[in-house]
Amino acid sequence: MRKRLMSSCFAVLCFILSSNAFAAFGSNGASSSPVFFSAGAGMSMGTLAASNLNLDSRSMVVYGLNSDLGMRFGSLKVGLGVDYSFWMQLKDPADLGGTNAQGKEFSLGPVLGYDFGIFNLNVRYNLSSKYTLDKADSSGNKVAFSSPEASFAVDVKIPFKSGTPYIGLHYKSVKYGKMDVGGTESELASGNELKTSSYGASIGFAF
């Protein structure tokens, strides 16, 4: 899985740095278009915890892909944002009571952004988010978490030139209120929700 992910990130990076990408997303197109779009790949450091599942807080490394699409109203931007990420546990399960919280997270929601000229600020409220553990439980059931509460993401994109590749910083926090085990969904008691948070850097293109 790690090799496939790294290959995908490398492909995105090659596209970003290619001359065709610079030509397609030139500086003239960005300021005049009423539509905005961005796509990128990033790496983050994160933490994950769910006390009701004996998943004590642990450090994770996160690799992800993200994209935003919407309309521009002057410097204001309104649209929809998505991200898909792979969470990898840094410590061996044997060092964490035999538990393994590696998994995949997919989130989407409305985005509100503002172009300050030298950088863009985007805030996304995740209306939908799901975290699926890679490892099944002792009965062989897949385990997933959903129904995000107080879930949001913030990112700052710094373009090299208007409409061209950017470097960015981002932060994301999700608290999941439900757990699905083998197709049976249940509410998580207050204080026992699965919580994920991450911060890191990304590279991509935007116009």
Buried (B, 14 or more C-beta within 10 A) or exposed (E): EEEEBEEBBEEBBEBBEEEEBBEBBBEEBBEEEEEBBBBBBBBBEBBBBBBEBEBEEBEBBBBBBBBBBBEBEEEEBEBBBBBBBBBBBEEEBEEBEEBBBBBBBBBBBBBBBEBEEEBBBBBBBBEEBBBBBBEEEEEEEBBBBBBBBEBBBBBBBEBEEBBBBBBBBBBBBBBBBBBBBEEEEEEBEEEBBBBBBBBBEBBBBBB
